[in-house]
Amino acid sequence: MNERKQIGLAVIGCGVVGRMRSTFAKDYPGIGWIGLADINEDLGKKLKDDIEADYFTSDFAELIARPEVDAVIVATSTWSHVDPILAAVERKLPMLIEKPLATDAVQSAMVLKAIEDAGVDAVVGYTQRFRRRFLVVKERIQTGHIGEATAVVVRAFMNQMAPTGELRLTQDRRHLTPMVVSGTHSLDMAMWMLGDQAKPVSVYAKSTDKIMGAMGTKDATFGVFTMEDGTIFSMNICWALPKVWPGAVYGLEIGVVGDKGVIDIEDTHRDVIIASELNQGPAYRPDGLKIEANRNVDFLTSFPPGDLHDGELWGPMREETNSWFGRIYLGKETPHATAAEGHRNLVLTMAMDLSAKTGREIQLPIDPVELMKGLA
Ligand SMILES: NC(=O)c1ccc[n+]([C@@H]2O[C@H](COP(=O)([O-])OP(=O)(O)OC[C@H]3O[C@@H](n4cnc5c(N)ncnc54)[C@H](O)[C@@H]3O)[C@@H](O)[C@H]2O)c1
């Protein structure tokens, strides 16, 4: 017989991702109470009604302080994770945090230290780790099927609809670069696949901003990391593809060459295509976003969290969220990124931005204070 106490869950941020994750919580038998918080009351109250949550407040601190709360999901906007994380750390609550821990490497280091000092089990939402195709690749590399890796190449292409949807919500876009906001997912994938070999000692990168510069961000950053053992990792992202590009959100290619084999991953979503006289619209639809492009051809399944069927999301974010519920309710081991890996990923993405800004190869590891000084 299962005699575990059901969990009380707080979800901070009721936007696209908060809605998805709290909808899974509603169906998870080990969760008995759900509280929601969002500064946008209309959005939060609508979610409360839709999933019949137990509580809503516009003040995340009030929610986290409630006695019913045993665990927290931080799904606020990319630039507003720090305060809810610190409030949950104060109560030593386990957390699932959307990336990044912070958009400033010094703050991210401070947040990581608080998490580690308190001994809190905090993981970061690198959702793509939960796809079957990447789990099998990780397993093959980990068990030596391609020998030692020598060279890794990643190419991420993104439709400019996604950054447009996100950046319109803040004027402070200094650190909302393609690498910090989105490239971090592919960088995490490569670092995760490399496992113990992922010890970067330097990075050199270049950026361009011809298309997205007017929005206060960049179009693309291409860089090369060198690892301690000489392995090279080429990380490339462009998030300025035209809105009519059939890949609605994220398309990826990854190659991992080892001394005994190679793994080549085609993840551009050209295997399921719709062509129609009707406009397919965007796949990522945050509150209030209007996209004026006609999109008649669409590579389906390019929205990283998954896809809707009958109002339910199916895909990696379901696997990831339910797996985290198993982690906190059943004590299961899971492949989630740790807070330390989340911090590492932020520092590496920002080091690419620093290299592109200065034209210098950056030696790693780099002190967060020096990194932020260089980016200022
Ligand atoms: N894992 C993935 O695949 C994936 C996909 C998309 C977004 N994300 C990440 O998820 C997070 C949320 O993204 P989204 O697409 O849901 O954005 P969104 O804009 O739809 O939702 C964010 C919500 O947070 C709320 N918010 C902001 N500051 C707050 C505060 N201090 N207190 C309470 N509420 C606050 C906003 O009002 C908004 O409703 C971001 O960090 C983003 O990077 C992850």
The ligand as a MOL file (V3000), in Angstrom:
LIG
                    3D

  0  0  0     0  0            999 V3000
M  V30 BEGIN CTAB
M  V30 COUNTS 44 48 0 0 0
M  V30 BEGIN ATOM
M  V30 1 N 11.9070 24.1760 -21.1100 0
M  V30 2 C 11.4340 24.7030 -22.2180 0
M  V30 3 O 11.3770 24.0470 -23.2510 0
M  V30 4 C 10.9630 26.1080 -22.2000 0
M  V30 5 C 10.1520 26.6020 -23.2360 0
M  V30 6 C 9.7090 27.9360 -23.1830 0
M  V30 7 C 10.0890 28.7280 -22.1060 0
M  V30 8 N 10.8950 28.2300 -21.1190 0 CHG=1
M  V30 9 C 11.2780 29.0220 -19.9500 0
M  V30 10 O 10.1450 29.0610 -19.0840 0
M  V30 11 C 10.0390 30.3170 -18.4180 0
M  V30 12 C 8.6520 30.9170 -18.6390 0
M  V30 13 O 8.4480 31.0790 -20.0340 0
M  V30 14 P 6.9850 31.2180 -20.6350 0
M  V30 15 O 7.1070 30.9110 -22.0780 0
M  V30 16 O 6.0160 30.4730 -19.8100 0 CHG=-1
M  V30 17 O 6.7620 32.7950 -20.4560 0
M  V30 18 P 5.3780 33.5660 -20.2340 0
M  V30 19 O 5.6570 34.9960 -20.4940 0
M  V30 20 O 4.2780 32.8860 -20.9780 0
M  V30 21 O 5.1090 33.3430 -18.6630 0
M  V30 22 C 5.8870 33.8970 -17.6530 0
M  V30 23 C 4.9410 34.3550 -16.5530 0
M  V30 24 O 5.6860 34.7610 -15.4060 0
M  V30 25 C 4.9810 35.8310 -14.8070 0
M  V30 26 N 5.8930 36.5490 -13.9150 0
M  V30 27 C 6.9670 37.3080 -14.2340 0
M  V30 28 N 7.5570 37.7920 -13.1220 0
M  V30 29 C 6.8440 37.3050 -12.0510 0
M  V30 30 C 6.9510 37.4190 -10.6410 0
M  V30 31 N 7.9340 38.1430 -10.0760 0
M  V30 32 N 6.0350 36.7910 -9.8650 0
M  V30 33 C 5.0470 36.0660 -10.4120 0
M  V30 34 N 4.8900 35.9150 -11.7480 0
M  V30 35 C 5.7810 36.5190 -12.5660 0
M  V30 36 C 4.4890 36.6590 -15.9850 0
M  V30 37 O 3.4280 37.4990 -15.6190 0
M  V30 38 C 4.0650 35.5620 -16.9550 0
M  V30 39 O 2.7100 35.2220 -16.8390 0
M  V30 40 C 11.1930 31.1560 -18.9540 0
M  V30 41 O 12.2710 31.0690 -18.0570 0
M  V30 42 C 11.5720 30.4890 -20.2540 0
M  V30 43 O 12.9470 30.6620 -20.5590 0
M  V30 44 C 11.3130 26.9230 -21.1360 0
M  V30 END ATOM
M  V30 BEGIN BOND
M  V30 1 1 1 2
M  V30 2 2 2 3
M  V30 3 1 2 4
M  V30 4 1 4 5
M  V30 5 2 4 44
M  V30 6 2 5 6
M  V30 7 1 6 7
M  V30 8 2 7 8
M  V30 9 1 8 9
M  V30 10 1 8 44
M  V30 11 1 9 10
M  V30 12 1 9 42
M  V30 13 1 10 11
M  V30 14 1 11 12
M  V30 15 1 11 40
M  V30 16 1 12 13
M  V30 17 1 13 14
M  V30 18 2 14 15
M  V30 19 1 14 16
M  V30 20 1 14 17
M  V30 21 1 17 18
M  V30 22 2 18 19
M  V30 23 1 18 20
M  V30 24 1 18 21
M  V30 25 1 21 22
M  V30 26 1 22 23
M  V30 27 1 23 24
M  V30 28 1 23 38
M  V30 29 1 24 25
M  V30 30 1 25 26
M  V30 31 1 25 36
M  V30 32 1 26 27
M  V30 33 1 26 35
M  V30 34 2 27 28
M  V30 35 1 28 29
M  V30 36 1 29 30
M  V30 37 2 29 35
M  V30 38 1 30 31
M  V30 39 2 30 32
M  V30 40 1 32 33
M  V30 41 2 33 34
M  V30 42 1 34 35
M  V30 43 1 36 37
M  V30 44 1 36 38
M  V30 45 1 38 39
M  V30 46 1 40 41
M  V30 47 1 40 42
M  V30 48 1 42 43
M  V30 END BOND
M  V30 END CTAB
M  END
